[in-house]
Amino acid sequence: MKLVTAIIKPFKLDEVRQALSDIGTQGITVTEVKGFGRQKGHTELYRGAEYVVDFLPKIRIEAAVEDSVLARVIEAIETSARTGKIGDGKIFVTTLEEVIRIRTGETGKEAL
């Protein structure tokens, strides 16, 4: 089992969610986050004063998936989140040692 974490542009959330739903990914967690990388920040004017916005709003999506569907999940996120411009985001894949469904006590892939 793997945990797929994707950082994407906020306006791409609906497209990514639909793409994941289309391939059968049942559960995702979405968090509003802020960050910066190569996109850096930008300068804004507020009441005549100029200031730098270092951290830009992003969306973090997390999905626990079976190894057999990992490639399809990555492809779905990549194609639906891509704009071709800087700041499209990143996808991180980490190994999950165990998953437990609290309500039923199911473990492993049955808990997904």
N, C-alpha and C positions, 0 to 999 in steps of 0.2 A: 504494500500500500504506500501511496505517496501523498504528500501535502503539496498542492500546487498553490503558490501565492503569486498573484499578478498585481502590479501597480500600473494603473491605466489613467488616461484622461477622463475626467468626470462625465463628459458628454458622450462617451463611448460605452457607458455602463449598460444601457438597455440593449445595445447590439451584442455585447459580450454575454449578457444573461440569456438572451434568446439563442445565441449560438450554442451555449452550454446546454440549454434545455433541449435543443434540437437533437443533440447527440446522446441525451439521456442522463446527463448529470443531474442528480436529484437535489442535492443540497449545497448551497454556497453561503458564505458569510461575507458581508460587505461592510467596509469601514471607511469613513471619510478620514483622510490623512493629509499631511502636508510634507513636502520635501523638495529637494533640489538635487540636480546632478549636472549634466552637461547643459541643460536648458538654462541653468543659472536662475536669476530672478529678473525683475524688471523695475524700472523707476516709475513712480507715480507722483502726481501732484495732489496735495491735500491742503486746502486753505492757503494757497500760495507757497507752501513749503514742499520741497522735493524730498522724497524718501525712497529707499530701496526696499522692495518686497523680495526677500530672499527665498522664502518657502512658498511654493505654489500648491494650490489644492489638487489633490489626486484621490483616486479611489483604490483601496486594497481589496482584492477579491481572494478568498481562500476556499479551496475545495479539496476534500479528501477523496481520493479516487483509487480504484484498483490499478495494478500495474498494466493490465491488459488494455485499458482505455487511455492510458497516460498520453500516448502520442496524439490521439484524436482530441483530447482536451487541450493540449498545448497548441495544436494547429487551429482549433476553434478560437482560442483566445487571440493568437497571433493575427489571424486574418480579420477578425472582427474589431480588434482594437487598433489596427494599423491605420495611420493617416499619411505616413511617409515623411512626417516632419519631426523635428527634434522634440523630445519629451513624450514620445509614444508610450514609454514605460519599459518594464522588465517583467520577466517570469522567473520565479525561483521554484525549484523542485527539491523537496526534502523527503527523506524516508521516515515513515511512521512505524514505530515499533508496535503500537497497539491502539486499537480504537474500541471504545466501550459505549454502548447505548445505555444511558442512565435508566430510562424507563423500564427496559426489559432485561438488562444485564447481558444482552448479546455482545459478542466480541468479534474482532476480526472483520472480514468482508461482510458478514451478516449485519454488522452494526452500521455499515455505510448506508 
